[in-house]
Amino acid sequence: MILSDFDLNNFIKDKRLIVRPFDKEIIRENGLDLRLSGEVARHNPKRGKEFVIDPSDEKTLRDEYIIEKKKDGIIVEPGTQVLLSTIEFVALPDNLVGFVELRSTWARHGLFMPPTMIDAGFAGTITLEVFNSSRFSMLLRPRVRFAHVIFATTLNRVKNAYKGRYLNQRGVRLPKKL
């Protein structure tokens, strides 16, 4: 069952779904709009096009990204991929999952974000993988509504709530070794 705005208000009021900081303006008809933080991770410009990332090798992952914090604006160049973060910290109970998508207005400007899943039991900010497919640079401003999350309840509580490597993350969390 997908949660409506009525359901979301009750889940948040009853602290079954934690959202901090919370602003009632982020509650939409059937989901929450999450806002961008002022943090971005960009691929290290010192790595040339010949560089090969091996996700199973810790050495190739080191220095893959450079993180910039407390930005007033984030420019995403055409044809580049960045990691962004929500300002909202969310904590889901063991019977709720979230489907994260880019808000359609941003997609209409040429941004692309693969769907992201928030597992039952997860807590933390959400790291967003964003690609600019446009011919133009895109200016992203912190605190704007950027991603939309649709929440659904599971038929039963999950036996193994999320305990993975990204639990309780704050800000952009870089990929870890597979």
Secondary structure, DSSP 8 states (H G I E B T S, - for coil): -B--HHHHHHHHHTTSSEEES--GGGEETTEEEEEEEEEEEEE-TTS-TT----TT-HHHHTTSEEEE-S-S-EEE-TT-EEEEEEEEEEE--TTEEEEEEE-HHHHHTTEE---EEE-TT-EEEEEEEEEE-SSS-EEE-TTSEEEEEEEEE-SS--SS---STTTTB-S-------
